[in-house]
Amino acid sequence: MKILSTVSDNLIRFFYPAYCLHCDERVEKAHHLLCSSCFQQLEWIDRSQRCPRCWGPKKCSRCLPLHPHRSLFEPCGPILDLHREFLKTKRGKTLASLMVFALSKTSWPFPEVIVPLIESPFPKQEPLYYLGKEFASLLSCSLSLPNSTLQDKKVLLITDILWKAEELIKEKQRLADFFPEKIFTFALIDQRS
């Protein structure tokens, strides 16, 4: 059975070779979404060029309610292709891995609960729900929508794209009604100008 699986994998790769989502070059392994060159081009946000509290594009005073917050990527280059692929397939393991890596670089305690910022009437069908699920799985913590189980927990509120800080601030205020111990916020791509 294993031989049959290997043969079918090789035939699939022969007829449908894997290409980089960004530059269309062949990738080393079929499950890679980016070639090594494009992966090295992922631009993490340079914290020296950002507000030290909200990581917004410039120093600001309106961000205190957002603190503590981290945005991970500028809206350019291969991260946009990874995000587009995620929206199409709802497979968020690659993006969740990048988020775990970024979280490990903070001094924050690991969250007990991941809460995706979803305003849909059907939240479990949204791509961000799947990203939150992958992220929570990698961190071995729970995933939740806003509810009373957040009480006395360290909560990480996540979004894939941050358009305005006010969106996260409003959701943090809503989550505070459930009395969590602490609320941190994470945005994969920062679109604020």
N, C-alpha and C positions, 0 to 999 in steps of 0.2 A: 504494500500500500504506500509505503514511504517513497519507493522508487517511482511509482505512478505520479505521486504528488510532485516530486522533483522534476520529472519529465514534463508534466503539464506546466509547472512554473517556468521552466526553460523555454518551452514553446510560446508561452504568453509573452515572455521577455523578448523573444525573437521577433514575433509579429507586432508586439506593442512595446517597444523599448521605452524606458522611463526617461523623461526629459525634465530639466530644471524649469520650474514655474516662471522664473524671471527672465532667463536668457535663452531658453530653449536648447541648451547644450545637453548632451547625455550626462546622466548622473551615475556615480559609482555603484550605487545599490538601488534596486527598484523601489524600495520604500522611502528613499530620500526625496524630499520635495524641492530642495535647492542643491545646486552643485556647490562644491567647497568654496569656489571663488565668490559666488553670490552670498553664501552663508557668512563669509568674512566681511561682506559689505553691509550687513545689518548694522544700523546706526543706533546704538543706545544713546539715550539723551545725555548730553554733557551737563552735569549738575552745576558746573561753574557758570553756565550761561542761563541759569534758571532761578526762579524765586526759591529760596531755601526752604520755604514752608510748603508750598503747593506744587512746586516744579512747573509753574506756569511759565510762559515765554519771557516774562519780564518781572522784575520785583514789584510786588503789589501789597496792598494792605487789606484787600477784601477777602483774602484767602484764609484768614485765621479759622473760620468755621470748618474749612476743608482739612486742616492739619490733623493728623498725619496722613500724607498722601504721596504716592509715587506714580509718575507716568514713565513708561518704559521706552517708547520709540517715537522718533520723529515720523511724520506721515510721508515718507518717501522711500524709494528703493524696494528691495525684496520683501520687506515686512508687509507691504501692501498686497503683493502677490500671495503671500502666505495667508493673509487675512481674507482675501477674495476666495481662495481655495477653501478655507474654513467655512465661509458663508455658504458656499455651494454644497459642500459635503457634510457639514456639521461634525467633522472630525477635528477635535481640538487638541490632540495630544502634543503636537509640536509647539503650538502657542502656549499650552499649559506648562510645558517643560521650560520654555523661556521665562514664564512668569515665576516658576519655582526657583529658577536660577537667580532672578532679580530679587525675589523675596529673601533668598539666602544672603544677599549682599546688604540687607538692611539690618538695623539693630532691633527690629521689632520682634516681639514674641511670635511664635507660630500661631496662626489663628485656630480656633476650635470649630468655627463655622465659616463657610464661604457663602456669601449672598450675592447672586448676580443682579445687576441693575436692569430689571425687566419691567416694562409697563404694559405688556400685552395681556389681554384677557385669557390667553392660553400660554402661560409662561413656559410650560414644559415642552412646547414645540419650537421655541426660539433657539437660534444657534448659541446665544450667550449662555443659555441653560446648560447646553452640552459642554461648553468650554468650562463652566463652573464645575460641572460634574467631573471632568478630567482633572482639573486643578485640585479639587478636593480629594480625589482618589490618589493623586501623586503625593499629597500632603498627609494622607491618612486622617482626614478630618471629615466632618459632615458638610453636606450641601443643604441649604434651606432657603425657602422664600421667607419674606418677613412674617414672623409669627411669635408667639409667646415662648417658644423654645430658645430664643436668643438671650433670655434673661441670664445675667451674670456670666456671659460668654465673651471671649475675644472674637470679634466679627471682622472679616475682611470683605468689604463691599467692592465688587469688581465690575468693570465695564470694558468692552473691547475698544470703543472709540470715545474719547472725551471731547465734546464739542464746546460745552460751557461748564465752568466750575459750579454754577448754580444748580445744575442737574444733580450733581453728587451731594452738594450741601443740602438740598431739599430732601433727598433720599436718606441722608444721614440723620436729619431731624425726624423723619418718619420712623427710622429704625430705633432712635433713642426712646420712642414710646414703649418699646419692649424691654427697656432697662438692661442693655448689654453692658458688660464690664468696660469694654473699649471698642471703638469702631475705627478701623483703618480703611483707607481707600486705595485702589489700584486701577490704573488705566493702561491698557496695552499700547494704544496709539493716542498721542495728544494732538488734537486738531485745533486747539485754541490758538488764536493769533494775537 
